[in-house]
Amino acid sequence: MFDGLPLAAYLRPKKLNEVVGQKMVLKADGWLLEAIKNDSVPSLIFWGPPGSGKTTLASLIAKETKADFIQLSATESGVKDLKAIVDKARSGKRLGVKTILFIDEIHRWNKSQQDALLPQVENGVITLIGATTENPSFAVNGALLSRVKVVVLEALNEEDLLIIVKRAAKTLVAKMKANSARLIARLADGDARRAIGLVETAAAHKKDIDVELIKEIINKPNLLYDKSGEEHYNLISALHKSMRGNNENASLYYLARMLEAGEDPLYIARRLVRFASEDVGLANNSALLLATAVYDACKNIGMPECGVHLAHAVTYLAKATKSIDVYQAFNEVMAEVRNSGNLPVPLYLRNAPTKLMKNLGYGKDYKYTPLEDDSNQEYLPEALKGKKFFRPKK
């Protein structure tokens, strides 16, 4: 029915003007369309979430520029595959045929594999189009990154996905009410492939797709989340900043996002322990006690039970009065230590367990504070005399 293709592949746009979404990238007066028109497309990295159209755009660029389109998956290929493609591309170049090499999930290639691309990109044997869901700043080698242009693709919005959902339903000769189509668009989380997959699964059950069927198929949204990826850091950053900003509602929301996506509760609990000293600090010493207690609770009972303990701590920390006096003092004193090195401890502060040490003056003239006035006694090394690191705000 679909020429032996999966429905998502069958529904891929055949022309650039059929592409849904990515209006900024494909705007009429934009550089990319101009480069395609002039047949001067440089090597590119498409960075965007799953289902945002990276593969589709790459194949359409090849079609519009009449280039050979070769596709590799970084998880299933390596330098040996690249060598064979380069040999073929060289032969094609001699005949005036360009080659576009599309590498999906290019971030999964290691440094040596990515380095093997460098000479081929530089000498124009191939035009590279890499696709990645990870931030290229961290996922792509600097040398390769400097030789390509990064194009950022956005997750498709609900209106874009509605168009795709209706196309899929029409292709499958399925009926769908507006509320059903919108629910699928929302649950797809910006992913066109996921939207099409939901329509296909529903249509396989019955041709009249309703909300109840969709709810039966999918129990909860498959949130965009990778414990080692950028979204992981985006969410923990949002949680931290929301607590710092005394916004308990946003704090609870980001906590729920992380837990629902399968985040390790101990990771969150460790960050809360840090937050208790870094941001709450001396303004409320009980914060650290609560945070460490919640860490123990998460360690001992795990999810889902410990979710409420994390919510307890997050709400408390968000509402707590904040003080960064200790955090600032600690950062300043660490910088001083790294700068000034091993300054000698004043002799009178040194321990003197042996006679030789006593003879050398260790411990001499030390003022024992429970019995003596030490107001004139200096505790810092001589080079730092009188320096203040802890400066509480009044």
C-alpha positions as CSV (number, residue, x, y, z in Angstrom):
1,M,0.0,0.0,0.0
2,F,2.8,2.4,0.8
3,D,5.3,1.1,-1.7
4,G,6.8,-1.1,1.0
5,L,7.7,1.9,3.2
6,P,6.7,2.6,6.7
7,L,3.9,5.2,6.8
8,A,6.2,7.9,8.2
9,A,8.6,7.4,5.3
10,Y,5.7,7.3,2.8
11,L,4.3,10.6,4.0
12,R,7.6,12.4,3.8
13,P,7.3,15.6,1.7
14,K,8.4,15.2,-1.9
15,K,9.1,18.9,-2.3
16,L,10.4,21.7,0.0
17,N,7.1,23.6,-0.2
18,E,5.4,20.5,1.3
19,V,7.5,20.6,4.5
20,V,5.5,21.4,7.6
21,G,7.1,23.6,10.3
22,Q,10.6,25.0,10.4
23,K,9.4,28.4,9.0
24,M,12.5,30.2,10.2
25,V,14.9,27.8,8.5
26,L,12.9,27.7,5.3
27,K,11.7,31.3,5.0
28,A,11.6,32.6,1.5
29,D,14.4,35.1,1.9
30,G,16.5,32.8,4.1
31,W,20.1,31.8,3.4
32,L,19.3,28.0,3.2
33,L,16.7,28.3,0.4
34,E,19.0,30.7,-1.4
35,A,21.9,28.2,-1.1
36,I,19.7,25.4,-2.4
37,K,18.6,27.6,-5.3
38,N,22.2,28.5,-6.2
39,D,23.4,24.9,-5.7
40,S,25.9,26.1,-3.0
41,V,24.8,24.2,0.0
42,P,27.7,23.9,2.5
43,S,28.2,21.0,4.9
44,L,25.6,21.2,7.6
45,I,24.7,19.9,11.0
46,F,20.9,19.7,11.7
47,W,20.4,20.0,15.4
48,G,16.9,19.3,16.6
49,P,14.6,17.0,18.6
50,P,13.3,13.7,17.2
51,G,10.8,14.0,14.4
52,S,11.6,17.6,13.6
53,G,12.5,16.9,9.9
54,K,16.2,16.4,9.8
55,T,16.2,13.4,7.5
56,T,13.5,14.9,5.3
57,L,15.3,18.2,4.8
58,A,18.6,16.4,4.0
59,S,16.9,14.2,1.3
60,L,15.1,17.2,-0.2
61,I,18.3,19.2,-0.4
62,A,19.9,16.4,-2.3
63,K,16.9,16.1,-4.6
64,E,16.8,19.9,-5.3
65,T,20.5,20.0,-6.0
66,K,20.5,16.8,-8.0
67,A,23.1,15.2,-5.8
68,D,23.6,11.6,-4.9
69,F,22.1,11.0,-1.5
70,I,23.8,8.5,0.7
71,Q,22.5,7.8,4.2
72,L,24.4,6.3,7.1
73,S,23.3,5.6,10.7
74,A,26.1,6.4,13.1
75,T,25.1,3.5,15.3
76,E,25.6,1.0,12.5
77,S,28.5,2.4,10.6
78,G,32.1,3.4,10.9
79,V,35.2,4.5,9.0
80,K,35.2,1.5,6.7
81,D,31.7,2.4,5.4
82,L,32.9,6.0,5.0
83,K,35.9,4.9,2.9
84,A,33.7,3.1,0.4
85,I,31.4,6.1,0.1
86,V,34.3,8.5,-0.4
87,D,35.7,6.3,-3.2
88,K,32.3,6.3,-4.9
89,A,32.0,10.1,-4.4
90,R,35.4,10.7,-6.0
91,S,34.3,8.8,-9.1
92,G,31.1,10.7,-9.2
93,K,32.9,14.1,-8.8
94,R,35.0,13.3,-11.9
95,L,31.7,12.9,-13.8
96,G,30.3,16.1,-12.3
97,V,28.0,14.4,-9.8
98,K,27.9,15.7,-6.2
99,T,27.4,13.5,-3.2
100,I,25.5,14.4,-0.1
101,L,26.4,12.1,2.8
102,F,23.7,12.2,5.5
103,I,24.9,10.8,8.9
104,D,22.0,10.3,11.3
105,E,22.9,10.6,15.0
106,I,26.4,11.8,14.1
107,H,27.1,12.5,17.8
108,R,27.4,8.7,18.2
109,W,30.6,8.6,16.1
110,N,33.7,8.9,18.2
111,K,36.5,11.4,17.7
112,S,38.6,9.4,15.3
113,Q,35.5,8.6,13.2
114,Q,34.5,12.2,13.1
115,D,38.1,13.2,12.3
116,A,37.9,10.9,9.2
117,L,35.3,13.2,7.7
118,L,37.5,16.3,7.9
119,P,39.6,16.0,4.7
120,Q,36.5,14.9,2.7
121,V,34.5,17.9,3.8
122,E,37.5,20.3,3.2
123,N,38.2,19.0,-0.3
124,G,34.6,18.9,-1.3
125,V,34.5,15.2,-2.2
126,I,31.3,15.1,-0.1
127,T,28.8,17.5,1.3
128,L,28.2,16.4,4.8
129,I,24.8,16.7,6.5
130,G,24.9,15.4,10.0
131,A,21.8,15.1,12.2
132,T,21.9,15.2,16.0
133,T,19.5,15.6,18.9
134,E,22.4,16.6,21.1
135,N,24.0,20.0,21.4
136,P,26.7,20.1,18.7
137,S,29.0,22.1,21.0
138,F,29.4,19.0,23.1
139,A,28.6,16.2,20.7
140,V,30.6,17.2,17.6
141,N,34.4,17.6,17.5
142,G,35.5,21.2,17.4
143,A,37.6,20.7,14.2
144,L,34.6,19.3,12.4
145,L,32.2,21.9,13.9
146,S,34.4,24.7,12.5
147,R,33.9,23.3,9.0
148,V,30.1,23.0,9.0
149,K,27.2,25.3,9.5
150,V,24.8,24.4,12.3
151,V,21.1,24.7,11.5
152,V,18.8,24.5,14.5
153,L,15.4,22.8,14.0
154,E,12.6,23.4,16.4
155,A,10.1,20.8,17.7
156,L,6.9,21.0,15.6
157,N,4.1,22.9,17.3
158,E,0.6,21.5,17.7
159,E,-0.7,23.3,14.6
160,D,2.1,21.8,12.5
161,L,1.4,18.4,13.9
162,L,-2.3,18.7,13.2
163,I,-1.6,19.0,9.5
164,I,0.5,15.9,9.7
165,V,-2.0,13.9,11.7
166,K,-4.8,14.8,9.2
167,R,-2.5,13.7,6.3
168,A,-1.9,10.4,8.0
169,A,-5.6,9.8,8.7
170,K,-6.5,10.6,5.2
171,T,-3.9,8.2,3.8
172,L,-5.2,5.5,6.1
173,V,-8.8,6.3,5.1
174,A,-9.5,6.8,8.8
175,K,-12.1,9.2,10.4
176,M,-11.0,11.4,13.2
177,K,-12.8,14.2,15.1
178,A,-11.0,17.5,15.8
179,N,-10.5,16.7,19.5
180,S,-8.9,13.3,18.7
181,A,-6.5,14.9,16.2
182,R,-5.5,17.6,18.6
183,L,-5.0,15.1,21.4
184,I,-2.6,13.1,19.2
185,A,-0.8,16.4,18.2
186,R,-0.3,17.2,21.9
187,L,0.8,13.8,22.9
188,A,3.3,13.6,20.1
189,D,5.5,16.2,21.9
190,G,6.7,17.9,18.7
191,D,7.7,14.6,17.0
192,A,6.1,14.1,13.5
193,R,7.1,10.4,13.5
194,R,5.4,9.8,16.8
195,A,2.2,11.6,15.7
196,I,2.1,9.4,12.5
197,G,2.8,6.3,14.6
198,L,-0.1,7.1,16.9
199,V,-2.5,7.6,14.0
200,E,-1.3,4.3,12.4
201,T,-1.7,2.3,15.6
202,A,-5.2,3.7,16.2
203,A,-6.3,3.1,12.6
204,A,-5.2,-0.5,12.9
205,H,-7.8,-0.9,15.7
206,K,-10.6,0.9,14.0
207,K,-11.2,3.4,11.3
208,D,-13.2,5.8,13.5
209,I,-10.5,7.2,15.8
210,D,-11.8,8.7,19.0
211,V,-10.3,10.1,22.2
212,E,-11.0,7.0,24.2
213,L,-9.0,4.8,21.8
214,I,-6.1,7.2,21.9
215,K,-6.1,7.2,25.7
216,E,-6.1,3.4,25.6
217,I,-3.1,3.3,23.3
218,I,-0.9,5.7,25.2
219,N,-0.9,5.8,28.9
220,K,1.2,8.9,29.2
221,P,3.3,11.2,27.0
222,N,6.7,10.0,26.1
223,L,8.5,13.0,27.4
224,L,11.7,14.2,25.6
225,Y,14.3,13.3,28.1
226,D,17.8,11.8,28.0
227,K,19.5,11.4,31.4
228,S,22.9,12.2,29.8
229,G,21.6,14.8,27.3
230,E,20.8,18.4,27.2
231,E,17.2,18.2,28.4
232,H,18.4,16.6,31.6
233,Y,20.5,19.6,32.3
234,N,17.8,22.0,31.1
235,L,15.3,20.6,33.6
236,I,17.6,20.4,36.7
237,S,18.7,24.0,35.9
238,A,15.1,25.1,35.7
239,L,14.3,23.4,39.0
240,H,17.3,25.0,40.7
241,K,16.5,28.5,39.4
242,S,12.8,28.2,40.3
243,M,13.6,27.3,43.9
244,R,16.1,30.1,44.0
245,G,13.4,32.4,42.7
246,N,11.0,31.3,45.5
247,N,8.5,29.9,43.0
248,E,7.3,26.7,44.6
249,N,4.8,26.0,41.8
250,A,7.4,26.1,39.0
251,S,9.7,24.1,41.2
252,L,7.2,21.3,41.7
253,Y,6.4,21.3,38.0
254,Y,10.0,20.7,37.0
255,L,10.4,18.1,39.7
256,A,7.4,16.3,38.3
257,R,8.8,16.5,34.8
258,M,12.0,14.9,35.8
259,L,10.4,12.1,37.9
260,E,7.8,11.3,35.2
261,A,10.6,11.0,32.7
262,G,12.4,8.5,34.9
263,E,15.1,10.6,36.5
264,D,17.1,8.9,39.4
265,P,15.5,10.4,42.6
266,L,18.9,10.3,44.3
267,Y,20.3,12.6,41.6
268,I,17.6,15.1,42.4
269,A,18.1,14.6,46.2
270,R,21.8,15.3,45.9
271,R,21.1,18.5,44.1
272,L,18.7,19.5,46.8
273,V,21.3,18.9,49.5
274,R,23.7,21.2,47.6
275,F,21.0,23.8,47.2
276,A,20.3,23.8,50.9
277,S,23.8,25.2,51.6
278,E,24.4,27.0,48.4
279,D,21.2,29.1,48.2
280,V,19.5,28.8,51.6
281,G,22.6,28.6,53.7
282,L,22.6,30.4,57.1
283,A,19.2,32.0,56.5
284,N,17.7,28.6,57.5
285,N,20.0,25.9,58.8
286,S,17.0,23.5,59.0
287,A,17.0,23.3,55.2
288,L,20.2,21.2,55.2
289,L,18.7,18.8,57.8
290,L,15.6,18.4,55.7
291,A,17.5,17.9,52.5
292,T,19.8,15.2,53.9
293,A,16.8,13.5,55.5
294,V,15.0,13.4,52.1
295,Y,18.2,12.0,50.5
296,D,18.1,9.2,53.0
297,A,14.4,8.6,52.4
298,C,15.0,8.4,48.6
299,K,17.9,6.0,49.2
300,N,15.9,3.7,51.6
301,I,12.5,3.5,49.9
302,G,13.0,4.6,46.3
303,M,10.3,5.6,43.8
304,P,7.4,6.0,43.6
305,E,7.1,6.4,47.4
306,C,9.9,8.9,47.8
307,G,8.4,11.3,45.2
308,V,6.4,13.0,47.9
309,H,9.5,13.5,50.1
310,L,11.2,15.2,47.1
311,A,8.1,17.4,46.7
312,H,8.3,18.2,50.4
313,A,11.9,19.3,50.2
314,V,11.5,21.2,46.9
315,T,8.5,23.2,48.3
316,Y,10.3,23.9,51.5
317,L,13.5,25.0,49.8
318,A,11.6,27.2,47.3
319,K,9.7,29.0,50.1
320,A,12.8,29.3,52.4
321,T,14.6,32.6,52.9
322,K,17.8,32.6,50.9
323,S,21.4,33.5,51.9
324,I,24.4,33.0,49.7
325,D,26.9,34.4,52.2
326,V,28.6,31.1,52.9
327,Y,28.6,30.1,49.2
328,Q,30.3,33.3,48.2
329,A,32.8,33.1,51.0
330,F,33.7,29.6,50.1
331,N,34.2,30.4,46.5
332,E,36.4,33.4,47.4
333,V,38.5,31.5,49.9
334,M,39.0,28.6,47.4
335,A,40.2,31.1,44.8
336,E,42.6,32.6,47.4
337,V,44.0,29.2,48.2
338,R,44.6,28.4,44.6
339,N,46.2,31.8,44.0
340,S,48.4,32.1,47.1
341,G,49.3,28.4,47.6
342,N,50.6,26.9,50.8
343,L,51.1,29.9,53.0
344,P,52.8,29.0,56.3
345,V,50.6,28.5,59.3
346,P,51.6,31.0,62.1
347,L,53.8,29.2,64.6
348,Y,51.5,29.9,67.6
349,L,48.7,28.0,65.9
350,R,50.8,24.9,65.2
351,N,50.6,21.8,67.2
352,A,53.7,20.9,69.3
353,P,53.6,17.2,70.1
354,T,57.4,16.9,70.4
355,K,60.2,18.7,72.3
356,L,61.9,19.7,69.1
357,M,58.8,21.4,67.9
358,K,58.4,23.3,71.1
359,N,62.0,24.4,70.9
360,L,61.3,25.7,67.4
361,G,58.4,27.9,68.8
362,Y,55.5,25.7,67.7
363,G,52.5,26.7,69.8
364,K,54.3,29.5,71.7
365,D,52.2,32.5,72.8
366,Y,49.0,30.9,71.6
367,K,46.0,32.4,73.5
368,Y,43.7,29.7,74.8
369,T,40.3,31.4,74.1
370,P,38.3,29.8,76.9
371,L,40.6,31.4,79.5
372,E,42.3,34.3,77.6
373,D,41.3,37.3,75.5
374,D,42.2,36.5,72.0
375,S,41.0,39.7,70.4
376,N,44.5,40.6,69.2
377,Q,45.3,37.1,68.0
378,E,45.5,36.7,64.2
379,Y,44.5,33.3,62.8
380,L,45.2,33.7,59.1
381,P,48.7,33.4,57.6
382,E,50.8,36.6,57.8
383,A,50.3,37.3,54.1
384,L,46.5,37.3,54.5
385,K,46.4,39.2,57.8
386,G,43.1,40.9,58.4
387,K,41.5,39.6,55.2
388,K,37.8,38.9,55.3
389,F,36.1,36.2,53.2
390,F,32.8,36.0,55.0
391,R,30.9,39.2,54.6
392,P,27.3,38.7,55.5
393,K,24.8,41.2,54.1
394,K,23.2,43.3,56.8
